[in-house]
């Protein structure tokens, strides 16, 4: 809400003057009147007021220079010049000149002692460090994709509302890395913190997935994170969300980025294909087959279409000679899984559905994926994300995205 202000009106100042309810008092003169002046008549005019001497300009400059302390000897010089001119011209400002000279002498002594003991250098170094930190501070409203940062205070876990972060080099230890930004589409009034956070978590998962296609290379301590608008920010038009991957524990040692800006064509084709399969796999309905058979069969059909498309991409990819054989083996696994998902899409009962999806999951071999990755120069250490007991494992034991954490700005 923009601040508003109203002009102050004195009591009774808005209407015309009201006549006094009391009769007028006779004029009274408690003091003796000057000779020749009749009661009720104005006093005669006074003579001209004597002109005050002008204040010397050097005196003013001396005082200002002595207070600022930027060039202490200069204040002393200006003060001495001012005192000489004041004596000759009869100008004012003697006190200013004396005060400026004294302050300059004191500042000169302090500066001399500071340089002799090293205190001045420490103060200057501190000033330069503060200026440097100020230069790398970035508002959370202005963070850009690919920037790495540290948060103020004692880390992410103590941060509730943030205004700025400290930008650092991604090759040095850092707490977080910006994976992308987007604008909330809601208009009108504040939708509520829960609604904003739910939208930020959902969309930041997609943003971060596209930023880290080689998710095997992401440290296990890195989790989805975001900066979202507060109620006050929303009131002033803030709709931006900044997505990041950040660590509450050990700092990240390097950039986690693996997208079109960092990958070669073969790496990009392979990782985008794996992401496409995983994205549909993560869309598996929460309801059991017996509770919503149509939703589960529809999901299995989407898996059939996705696996068919990505198998063709694997067979026609721009593979180097060292990766071709392994990429074709992965395509065969996609085809095998596709056939089992086709059975699941036509299943008439829960047992048939789960038998088919379990066999589809078994078609994916982690050894094949490691071989492709090794040939393409990608990460080869799979993250440890075991599935829940009793559920068919997702490809290579993968689970859905980690739960996101966030803060408001």
HELIX and SHEET records of a PDB file:
HELIX    1   1 UNK A   57  UNK A   68  1                                  12    
HELIX    2   2 UNK A   72  UNK A   89  1                                  18    
HELIX    3   3 UNK A   94  UNK A  117  1                                  24    
HELIX    4   4 UNK A  119  UNK A  136  1                                  18    
HELIX    5   5 UNK A  156  UNK A  158  5                                   3    
HELIX    6   6 UNK A  193  UNK A  211  1                                  19    
HELIX    7   7 UNK A  215  UNK A  217  5                                   3    
HELIX    8   8 UNK A  231  UNK A  235  1                                   5    
HELIX    9   9 UNK A  265  UNK A  281  1                                  17    
HELIX   10  10 UNK A  293  UNK A  316  1                                  24    
HELIX   11  11 UNK A  321  UNK A  345  1                                  25    
HELIX   12  12 UNK A  350  UNK A  362  1                                  13    
HELIX   13  13 UNK A  366  UNK A  376  1                                  11    
HELIX   14  14 UNK A  395  UNK A  397  5                                   3    
SHEET    1   A 7 UNK A 137  UNK A 139  0                                        
SHEET    2   A 7 UNK A 164  UNK A 168 -1                                        
SHEET    3   A 7 UNK A 148  UNK A 151 -1                                        
SHEET    4   A 7 UNK A 176  UNK A 183 -1                                        
SHEET    5   A 7 UNK A 240  UNK A 246 -1                                        
SHEET    6   A 7 UNK A 223  UNK A 228 -1                                        
SHEET    7   A 7 UNK A 405  UNK A 408  1                                        
END                                                                             
